[in-house]
Amino acid sequence: MKKINIGLFGFGCVGSGLYKVLEESNNLDAKITRIVAKNPNKQRESTTIPISYNSREILEDESINVVVELINDSGEAYAIIKEALQRKKHVVTANKKVLAENLAELITLAKENGVSLLYEAAVAGSIPIIRNLEEYYNNDLLTTIEGILNGTTNYILTKSNAGITYSEALQEAQDKGFAESDPTLDVDGFDSIYKLTILLKHAFGAVVAPSELLTVGIRNLKKQEVKFVKEKGFRIKLIAKAFVIENKLFAYLAPHIIESSHAAYNVDNEFNAVLVQAAYADKQLFYGKGAGSFPTASAVLSDISALRYDYAYEYRKTNSEIRNLSQNLLLKVYIGSENVNTLSEFEFNEIEDLYIGKNYSYQIGFIKLEDLLKVNWNKRNDLSLLIFSENKLPNHTQKKTISNLNLLSNKTLSS
């Protein structure tokens, strides 16, 4: 592409950051020619380009060959991306929700119209994970991809591990601008699960709906969990994880109990980290800021720069044998509740530990992933779920099930 003329949708935190970065860049023959925003009453950064509030001014402008979409409204963003592709304009977006829910359709549209759809900024901010999965790991057999994909929740958990309550940590994150006034997308794990869904396509060639994946946020973690983990020398991190066992693909998001040997153990505050494990490259860690004006803008800029060379994702793993999601897995979990009877709702295949106190109880053991999916954990404020790194396929012999009721009667502890 000889000259890049950009139509920019959205001039908030990331949009204004991109504008500043482009203004200061002397090595890229690209410029923003039009800006469209949504709210005419919102106070914005100053710009030499007049801001319009009519999307047609970009979509119908034939001189614009690249649309950069950076708005909050996912419904409107989807319509903009779709029409831009149909009008044969390249699209760069950071909208992980739109991508996660419509990825197959948008990929097809881009291919049919001979244009690129790029979205490095949609996952892990400034960390170039998508491009690496597409290029560097293309010929290596990936076995696992996992990581911290949300800076807001990692900031809250960092403070919680230090002894601050969840509500105090959330308020601090909001004061610093890491968390929205309504933090649901972050703390209930939706932001992270959208990102994991995108990574599944690039890592394993799988197209998966976010609703198919276990999604557990951090809203319902209690001080007892934080205390338990801290006493063991472990930490709690919200981990998105996908891996392959015997050509079966497994993926989920939940708070994890991780040991000091884990690569993400010391990833704190608003930072993100993605750990990739492959057959020949072994383990590699990508680390960096996952949010913010300039980190995200830098990822958008890298996509714009790639368009100079007509870059497009090739999705080479689409034809991989590993494309189908499985839920037939045993996970080692910690389930805690203030009501001991609540623990009897769950059928463990194996139980390793049970604690019953006056005001709080927990149970540790192996449980089926498919059974965990039956619970809306984010709505159950009477339950807390933590996952250990340990997992295994169910064996085909008779399962080792121990009755909860028998254990409750035989092993009662005082708080």
Sequence and secondary structure as in RCSB ss.txt:
>XXXX:A:sequence
MKKINIGLFGFGCVGSGLYKVLEESNNLDAKITRIVAKNPNKQRESTTIPISYNSREILEDESINVVVELINDSG
EAYAIIKEALQRKKHVVTANKKVLAENLAELITLAKENGVSLLYEAAVAGSIPIIRNLEEYYNNDLLTTIEGILN
GTTNYILTKSNAGITYSEALQEAQDKGFAESDPTLDVDGFDSIYKLTILLKHAFGAVVAPSELLTVGIRNLKKQE
VKFVKEKGFRIKLIAKAFVIENKLFAYLAPHIIESSHAAYNVDNEFNAVLVQAAYADKQLFYGKGAGSFPTASAV
LSDISALRYDYAYEYRKTNSEIRNLSQNLLLKVYIGSENVNTLSEFEFNEIEDLYIGKNYSYQIGFIKLEDLLKV
NWNKRNDLSLLIFSENKLPNHTQKKTISNLNLLSNKTLSS
>XXXX:A:secstr
   EEEEEE  SHHHHHHHHHHHH SS  EEEEEEE S TTS     SS EES THHHHT TT  EEEE  S HH
HHHHHHHHHHHTT EEEE  HHHHHHHHHHHHHHHHHTT  EE GGGSSTT  HHHHHHTTTTTS EEEEEEE  
HHHHHHHHHHHTT  HHHHHHHHHHTTSS SS HHHHTSHHHHHHHHHHHHHHH     GGGSEE  STT  HHH
HHHHHHTT EEEEEEEEEEETTEEEEEEEEEEE TTSTTTT  TTEEEEEEEETTTEEEEEEEE SSHHHHHHHH
HHHHHHGGGT     GGGGSS   B    EEEEEEEESSGGGGGG   SEEEEEEE SS EEEEEEEEHHHHTTS
 GGG TT EEEEEEEEE   SS      HHHHHHH     
